[in-house]
Every structure is written in C-alpha cells, then in structure tokens.
Amino acid sequence: MIKIGGLLLVAAIATYGLHAFAQIRADARPAVTPISSSSSNGISFAWFYDSTERTVFVCRIGQASGDTVECKAKTTIQ
C-alpha cells in the first residue's frame, strides 16, 4: 500500500513539473523589417518597420567616419 501511495505521489509531482515547465514562454520579439534605403548628397537614409510597436523608423548617417547613426520614429500606424 505504501509503494502504491509513493508511486502516485511521484506521478503527481512529475505531472505538476511537466505542467509548470510547459507554461514557460520565451519572449521572442521579431526584428524590425527594413523597408527601403536611399542616399543623397553624401547622406544615407534607411526606413524600418517595427511590427510589435507598429512604428516606422527612419535612420540617417553622413559620409564622414565620425558621423553617428540617428534613428527617429517617423509615424505610428493605427
């Protein structure tokens, strides 16, 4: 009788453990999608779409080596 009770207890703990680990979800966020790019007078532009925030970003960089990349939210799509 004690063996059966111990076996049922182990089975219940294993079932609970499987259920608890099945609830863990990784927060995987899709990457931003590049839309287009262009350049004019030594300045390059690139547009990106973020599907989770539904926002379009535009990034700008100059031709000089010390220029930094500037990205700003252009618009939010409703």
GIGI-V876114 format. One record per pair of residues at least 4 apart in sequence whose C-alpha atoms are under 6 Angstrom apart, sorted by the first residue. I is the first residue (numbers start at 0). GAP is how many residues later the second one is. D is the distance in whole Angstrom. If there is no record, write none. Layout:
BEGIN
I|GAP|D + I|GAP|D
END
This chain:
BEGIN
31|17|6 + 31|18|5 + 32|15|5 + 32|16|5 + 33|14|4 + 34|12|5 + 34|13|5 + 35|10|6 + 35|11|5 + 36|8|5 + 36|9|4 + 37|6|6 + 37|7|5 + 38|4|5 + 38|5|4 + 38|6|6 + 41|21|5 + 42|18|6 + 42|19|4 + 42|20|6 + 43|16|6 + 43|17|5 + 44|14|6 + 44|15|5 + 45|12|6 + 45|13|5 + 46|10|6 + 46|11|4 + 47|8|6 + 47|9|5 + 48|6|6 + 48|7|5 + 49|4|5 + 49|5|5 + 53|22|6 + 53|23|5 + 54|20|6 + 54|21|4 + 54|22|6 + 55|18|6 + 55|19|6 + 56|15|6 + 56|16|4 + 56|17|5 + 57|13|6 + 57|14|6 + 58|11|5 + 58|12|4 + 59|9|6 + 59|10|5 + 60|8|5 + 61|5|6
END
